[in-house]
Amino acid sequence: MTVVAHRQTVALPQVVIDLEKLRHINCGLGRFSYYLGRELLRVADTPFEPVFLLPKEAAKYFPEGGYRTLNTSLLRKEVVQQFVRPLVSPFLRQPPFGVWHVSNQMSRYLPLDSRVPVILTVHDLNFLHESPQDDRGREIERKLTDIQRKVDRAAVIVTDSQYVADDLAAHVDLGPRPVHVVPLGLSEPPQPSATRPSFLPGGPFLFTVGNCLVHKNFHVLFELLPAVPNLRLVIAGKKATPYGEHLEREIDRLGLRDRVLMPGEVSDGDRQWLYEHCEAFLFPSLTEGFGFPVLEAMQAGRPVFCSRKTSLPEIAGDHATYLESYEGDALAMAYREGMQKFTEDANASQRLREHAAAFSWAETARRYCRVYETVLRGHT
């Protein structure tokens, strides 16, 4: 173990937080790891010492110190430790850590000492709800078995939303383990691009974002376009997928090539510009563990239209217009009513921003600290 810095001179129980996903800083789990680690270091008077499980190159993200480190390595992965553990367990003395936080359900790291209590965060079970499923039976079974194994090792489960907690309970045997819901935070928006993105012609537009996967349900938005002939639709996100190819074919079949733009992945600045300048943000997704794009659009003060599915009502509350049907007439009616409500309310944008601001990484870290403290005290 490498000592980086001490916040306290009094010996405190150590809490290991798995931030291994920082090796992919720009993915969702990488950003979660970054913001959780950063805000944990800012929480005052925590009755434990944080120990970050980090790739060596990731220490640069926390230059202020105030934590110990465990470096990730093959020898620390469970694929190795499961064979080593029975051999060394009789010789282990006092457990070296008070708590070990497995910060995502795909983690490959668990404590060598089986006496160390584990907190497991499950962000979503989206793989269960993606199509097609007929040819994915073995993959689904393998992933569920892996999650069940981690749940069996855990003392406490944490999820990002009540929807994920319910989904987990429906597919995995949780036994007596308590489940804590800790919503994620929303970071400060990036600086928007100074000019309109080069791929977007002049005129008003609707916006949606996400990798082109079946559960994103983007194709239903084509049904809305006849009712809004003055608007283009921008779908930003990775499009080199089977569903992305399907969307492209549908655009050609419906003669929408001049109405629907699929620029692929865009820069942070362009994405923020699109959020801030769209007429409305549309998010018909069928499966979301949390739903960051909805909050990001609200953060920009734009009206949001989303499905009443999975975690989205939990995240958006009564600040979104919900798409109860994906038929063309129903979509058009929901859009007209939602836009009328938005334009007639002079304070609508401000309320949307205030709602988004309630999701802070500082609060996420404080709530995780309370979970750590509960387990350290021997209560779950």
N, C-alpha and C positions, 0 to 999 in steps of 0.2 A: 504494500500500500504506500502510495506517495503522499506525503503531507504537503498540501498547498498553502493552507493558512488556518489559523485558529481564530474563531470569534470569541471564544470563552477560555478562561483558564481553569474553570471547574470542569471535571470530567462529566460529560453528558452522554446519554445513550446515542448511538449512531444509527441514522436512518439512511439506508442505501436507496437512491432513486435511480432507476435505470433510464439513462438518457442516451442509450446507444444509437438511437435513430438520428442523432445529430450528424451522423455520417451522410445523411441525405437531408440537409438543412432545409431545402425548398419543398420537400413533400409535407403532407399534412402532419404526419407523426414527428417529422423533424421540427416543424414549427411548434408543435405542442411541447416537445422536449425543451426547446429553447425558451419559450415563454414561461413554462412551469419552473425550470431551473432558475431563470433570472429573477422571477418574483419570489421564489422561496428564499433566495438570499436577501431579499428586501423586507421580509416579515420580521418584525422586531420581537425579541425575547422569546424565541422558540426554545422549548425545553429539550432540544435534541441537537445533535451535530449532523449536518447533511454530508453524505458521502455520495458523490456523483459517479456512476458507472459510465465511463466516457471512452470513446475512441481517442487516441493520443492527440490527434490533430484538433479535437473539439474543445480543448481547454481554452482556446482563444476566445470562445464565446462568453466566458465568464472571467474577464481579466481582473475583476475586483477581488477575487479570492473569497475567503470565508467558508471554505468547504474542503473536505478531503476528496481524494479520487481513488477509484479503482479503474485500472485500464482494462478495456475489453481485450480478450484474447481467446483463442480456440480452447485453451485449457479451462477457461471459466464457463464455457458453454455447457448447457445441460446434456448435449449429446456425448460429452466426455465425462462430466461429473456424475452422471447416473451410474457409471461403472466404478468410479473412484469412491463415491460416497460410502458404500458398505464396507470398504476396506479401511477407511480412515475414521469412521464414526466412533468406534470404541476408544479412540485416542484423543478425541476432541474434548477440550475442557469447557470453560464458560463460553457461551455463544458470543461471537465477536460483534454482532450487530443486534440492535434492538428490534428493528423492522427492516424488511426488504420490500420495496415497492416495484413490482413488475408493471411498468407503465403502459404496456399495450399487450393485447392478447397474442401477438405474433412474436413476442420476445423469446429469445433462446437462452436467457440467463435466469438461473435460480440460485439461491444460496446453497453452498456446499453443506452447511450444517442444517440438518432437517429440523432442528429446534427453533430456528429463526422464523418468526411469524411473517407471512407474506400477505401483502395487499396487492390485488390484481385489478388493473383497470381494463375493462372491455369497452372499446369505442363503438363497435358495431358488429353485426352479423350479416352484413350486406351480401356476402357470398351465398347465403341461403335464398336470397330473393332475386338474384340475377337470372336472366334467361339466356340460353336454354338450360334446362336442368336435367333432361333425360340422359344426356351423355356426360354428366358431371357427378354422377352418384358417388363414385369412389373418392373424388376430390372433396365433395361435401362431407362425406363420412370421415375422411382423414382430418379435415380441419375441425370438425366437431369433436373428434376424439382428442385432438391436441388441446383444444380449449377445455374440455372436461378434465383432462389431466392437470392442467394449471388450476382450475377451480378446486379440484380435490386437494391441491397443495395449499390453497389460500385460506387465510383466516377471515378475510373481508374482501368483498367485491365492490368496485366503484364503476359507475357508468356515467356517460356524458348526459344522458337524458332518461326520463322514466320509460320512454318507448323502448330503449335498448335494454333497460332492466327487465321489462316485461317480456321482450323477445328472448332474452337470455333464459329467463325462467321457463319459457315455453319449450326450449330446445335442449337445455342442459340441466342436470340434477344439481341444484345448488345446496341441497341438504339444509343444515341449520345456519349457514353463513349469511350474515346480514349484507344487504346491498345498499350502498350510499350513492345518491345521485349528486354529482358535482358538475354543473354546467361549465362549459369552456368559456374562455374570455375572447374578446375581440380586440385585435391590435389596432394601433393607429393606422389610418389609411396611407398608402404611398402617395407621393406627389403625382398628381395627374399629368399626363403629357400636355405640353403647351399648345399643341395643335391637334386638329381632328386626325384620327388615324388615316393613313393613306389609302387603306382598302375600302373606306366608307365614303360613298358619294354624299353630297349635300342632302339635307332634308331630315325630317324626324324619323326616329327608329325605336323599336322595341329591343330589349336586350335579355339574353340569358347566357349562362356560363356553366361549363362543366365538361369533363371528358365525355366523349360520345359513347356511352354505354346504355344498354337497353333500358335500365331502370330510370334513366334521366327523362325518358318519355318525351323528348323534344318534338317528335313528329306530330303530336297532337296540336302543336301551335300553328301548323300549316292550315288547320281548320279555321283559325281566327282571321287569317289574312284577307279573305274576301270582304269581311265586315269592316276592315280598316285599310282601304285602298291607298291611303296616303302615307302609310308607314311601311318601312322595311323591318326585317327581323335579323338581328345579329346573333349567331350562336358561336360563342368563343370557347375554345377548348380543344384538346387533342382529338383529331378527327380520323387518324389512321387506325380505325377499328372497324370490325364488321358492321356495327350499327352506324358508324359514320359513313361507310360506303352505302348503306341502306338509305340514309338521309339524302345523300347526294343523288341517288337514283330517284327518290321521291320528288326532289326539287325539280329534276328534269321532267319527270312524268307529269307533274302538275303545272309545268310551265312557270315556275317561280324563280328562275335563275336571276332575274333582275330584282326580286323582292327579298330573297333569303341569302344572307352572306355568312359563309363559314370560313373565317380567316385562320382557323387552327388556334394554336396557343399564341397568346398575345403577351406583350410586356406588362409589367405591373402598372406602369404609367398609362398605357393605353386602356387596360382594364378599368382603372379608376376613372379615366375620362369617359368611358362608356357608361359606367355606373352614374356618373354625375350629370350626363347629358341625355340619357335615354328618356323617352316619354314615360316608360314604365318598365319594371323588371318582372319577368315571367319565369316561374320555376315549377313546372308540372311534375317534378320528380316523385317517383313512387316509393323510394327507399332512401332515407337519410338518417344516419346516426345522430347528426346534429343540425346541419344545414347552414353553414357559414355564409353562402352567397345571399341568403335572405337578409341576414343581419348587415352584411356589407352594403347591400342596396339601401337598407333603411338608414345606415350610417351616412349615406350620401343624400338622404332626404327624399328618395324617390319612391313612388307607390309600388307596392309589391302584390303580385298575384301568384298564389302557390296552391299546390294540392293540399287537401286535408288528409294527408297520409303520414304515417309513422311519427317522427319527432317534430314535423314542421309546425303544427298548431301549438305545440309546447313552446317552441322557440319564438314564433311570431306573435302568439297571443291574439288579441283582437286588433292588431295593427296591420293585418294583411287582409286582402280579399281572397277568399278561398274558392277554388275551382271545383265545384261539386260535380260537374260533368265535363267530358272532353268533346262532346258533340259541338258542331260549329255554332248553332244558334245559342246554346247554353254558354259557350265561351264568349260569344259576342255580347250577350246580356250581362254576364259577370264583368266584362271589361268596361262596358259603358257605365254600369252602376258604380263600379269602383272608381273610375276616373271622375265621374261627376261628384262623388263624395269627396274625393281628394281636392279637386279644384274649387269646390265651394267652401272648404275649410282653410282659412288663412293660416292656421297653426299646424296643419297636417304634417308638413315637413319637419318642423321642430319636434313634434311628438315622436315621429319616427326616429329622429336622431337621439332623443332622450331614451327611447326604448333600447336602441342598440347600445348606448353608452352604459346601460345597466349590466352588460356582460363584460366584465373586466378580468384580465388575467390576475390582477392583484387579489380579487375576491376568490378566484379559482384556487390560487396558492393558499390563501387563508383557510379555505375549506379542506384542502388536502392536509394542511397542518393539523386541523382538528381531528381528522381521521387518523393520522399518525399518532397523535397524542392519546387517542382512545385506545389504540392497539398497544401502545407502550404501557399504558396503565393496566393492561390486562382485560379491558372491556371492549366488546365489539358491538 
